[in-house]
Structures are given as structure tokens and as C-alpha cells.
Amino acid sequence: RFSFLFAGRTDVWGAVHGQAIKETVGLGHYRKHLEGKTSLGIYPLTPQGMVRWFAIDIDLQDATLALQLIGALASLGIDQGIYLEWSKGKGYHVIVFLSAWASAVTVRRIAKAALRIGALPATTEIFPKQDRLTRETPWGNYLNLPYFGGDNPEGRRMVLNPANLAPIPLQVWLEQ
């Protein structure tokens, strides 16, 4: 379930220290991530310019900004498949899972509109960071996935309940 949700490029993955590892991404990578052995970053943008999910990275420890963004997405008609993640203590990721592959151009337009509506800075990071791959960015950019090491008792790098910001255990989240 976890690998299905975070589908992306299968020929390269991102290491936590910033390196692109050029090898086939398989279930074993996701398993090692959840076991806490090797952190996994997934490149959401495929060579065809498609994504199955996108994320917005709010690098401020202000949950109200993340909740404003979720409200802005809802005002654009996106009210399902949205999850809030605490991102390594730096702030929050708002992750949106799509029911089908979609054009990166389209989802980035939606994300930018949500940033405007939610009154967040236009410089807020959106993953994917590109509309399409180029010679300068042949893989795009990756996002480190949540739940490294499974359930972290401190709630870091876990999906949160937006109502009370309590961490949602991995198995509970996957069943949702």
C-alpha cells in the first residue's frame, strides 16, 4: 500500500544525504525505509511529465499555515487524498494523492493557486519542482517519505490528524 501511494520514478531514488541513487526502485526499498534501515526519497515526476501525488513543503513550524493550505485546496475542489505530515521538525508537508496519474503542469498550477488562496509565500516548495524533466534536472527532485522506521513515538515524519495534530500510526493511516 505504501509503495502504491508513493509511486514515482522507478529508475532512481533519493538518499537522505542528497544523492541520487541510479538503480531500480522495488518493494525492498520501501520495506527498508519502513524498517528504518535506509531512508527513501521518491522522485514523483516521471519522464512522461506525469505524477501520482504532489506535496507542498511549508518550512515553518506553524500548523495554521498548513491548515490554511488544506482549506485552500478544498476551495479548489480537492478535499480527498490530502494528508498533513510533520517534516523532520522543520515544518509540514501537505501531501495530495491523486486517483490517477496527472500532468505535472496541471498539479503544479493547482498547488500554486492553493498557495495564493491560502496566503502562503509563492516561494513555498512544491514537489515536483518542475513541470517537465530537462537536461539540467534529468530526474527532478525527490521527497523523503514519511514513516522512516515505522511509527516514531515522537510523531516526527508521520502523517498527522489535522483536527488535533496527533500522529497517525502507519497501519491506521494505510487502512484509511
Secondary structure, DSSP 8 states (H G I E B T S, - for coil): -HHHHT---SS-EE-TTS-EE-S---HHHHHHHHHTSS--EE----TTSEEEEEEEEE-SS-HHHHHHHHHHHHHTT--SSEEEEEETTTEEEEEEEEEEEEEHHHHHHHHHHHHHHTT--TTSEEES--SS--SSSSS---EE-S-TTS--TT-TTSEE-TTT--B--HHHHHH-
